[in-house]
Amino acid sequence: MGGSSADGEQPGRQSGNALRFDSFVREQRQSLLVFLRRRVASEEDAQDIAQESLVRLIRYREHAPESWNSLLYRIAINALNDRARRAQSQHQHDHISLDEHAHGLVSNDQEHVQRIANQQELARLQQALLGLPSRCREIYLLNRIEGMSYPEIAKHCGISVKAVEKNISRALALLRKKLGDKGQAA
């Protein structure tokens, strides 16, 4: 396949892309950790999922650099969901019959009830976010999670501020619709 000039040029491009990818990973690690800390119980879990997500992202390093950010967060959300499924399946064997032990288990702990409600709401929101078009989701997450302003997002994505506004509006409308379909208030 290769003539010597093509072979000589390809490593240079890979090396430039590799440097850009390494830089991207270093720049995004802290933001990813902030994102994950809001979604897991411990710092150790956030660190583990961040590391796993960054390792999984390596497979996509040859994709366009503009797609890395949305890919990284999609991978992180998938890793969160995978971890939740594993935890749920591992605890099925720990079932205790409430009929036999119910007398000692009654609790009116509102914090627990609220925590469960928050976890369920977060799961619905994650599913709704995953259902957004990728560009729309990326722009929404840059604004809402990363705290970037519309002009910063426009510069980061190479689009106009008006395009950012339209994507945010679209994301909000789709999220309201998706969450509303499941009985959520918009």
C-alpha positions, -999 to +999 in steps of 0.1 A: +000+000+000+026+025+009+050+046-011+078+059+009+065+095+008+030+085+021+047+064+049+069+094+057+040+118+060+016+096+080+036+093+112+040+131+113+002+135+112-003+108+138+022+124+160+005+158+157-029+143+164-014+123+193+000+154+208-033+172+204-051+142+219-027+141+249-033+178+255-071+174+252-070+146+278-049+167+302-072+197+298-105+177+302-096+155+331-105+180+358-138+190+341-147+153+337-140+148+374-163+177+384-190+162+362-186+127+377-184+139+414-219+152+411-231+117+400-213+092+422-210+086+459-173+089+464-142+106+451-127+072+444-156+062+422-153+095+403-115+089+398-121+053+386-148+063+361-128+092+348-098+070+342-120+043+326-136+069+303-103+084+293-089+050+285-120+041+264-116+075+246-082+063+233-101+042+207-115+074+192-083+095+191-082+093+153-117+108+151-120+146+145-108+165+176-140+184+176-159+152+185-136+142+214-155+162+240-189+148+233-175+113+229-158+117+263-190+126+281-210+099+262-184+074+274-185+087+309-223+085+311-222+050+297-196+040+323-219+054+350-248+034+337-227+003+334-215+006+369-251+011+382-262-020+363-234-040+377-241-028+412-278-036+408-271-071+395-246-079+422-271-070+449-300-093+437-286-122+457-288-101+489-326-102+488-342-103+523-379-111+526-397-080+539-425-103+551-402-119+576-383-088+587-406-059+581-412-051+618-377-038+623-373-020+589-399+008+591-382+042+584-395+076+578-361+089+569-369+117+545-333+120+534-333+084+521-366+090+503-352+122+487-320+105+478-339+078+460-361+103+442-330+123+432-313+092+418-344+083+398-346+118+385-309+117+375-314+084+357-343+099+337-322+130+329-292+109+318-314+090+294-330+122+281-295+137+275-284+105+257-314+109+234-303+144+223-285+148+189-248+147+196-240+183+187-269+196+206-259+175+237-223+187+235-233+224+234-258+219+262-232+201+284-206+227+277-230+254+290-247+236+318-220+213+331-188+231+321-203+266+328-191+280+294-208+311+281-224+312+247-195+331+232-170+307+247-190+277+233-192+294+199-155+299+198-148+263+211-171+247+185-163+271+156-200+282+153-219+314+158-234+325+191-268+324+174-262+287+165-253+281+202-285+297+213-305+276+188-289+244+200-295+253+237-331+261+229-335+228+210-319+209+238-342+224+264-373+218+243-363+182+237-355+176+274-388+191+285-406+169+260-387+137+270-390+144+307-426+155+304-435+123+287-425+104+318-445+126+341-418+152+349-426+188+352-410+208+324 
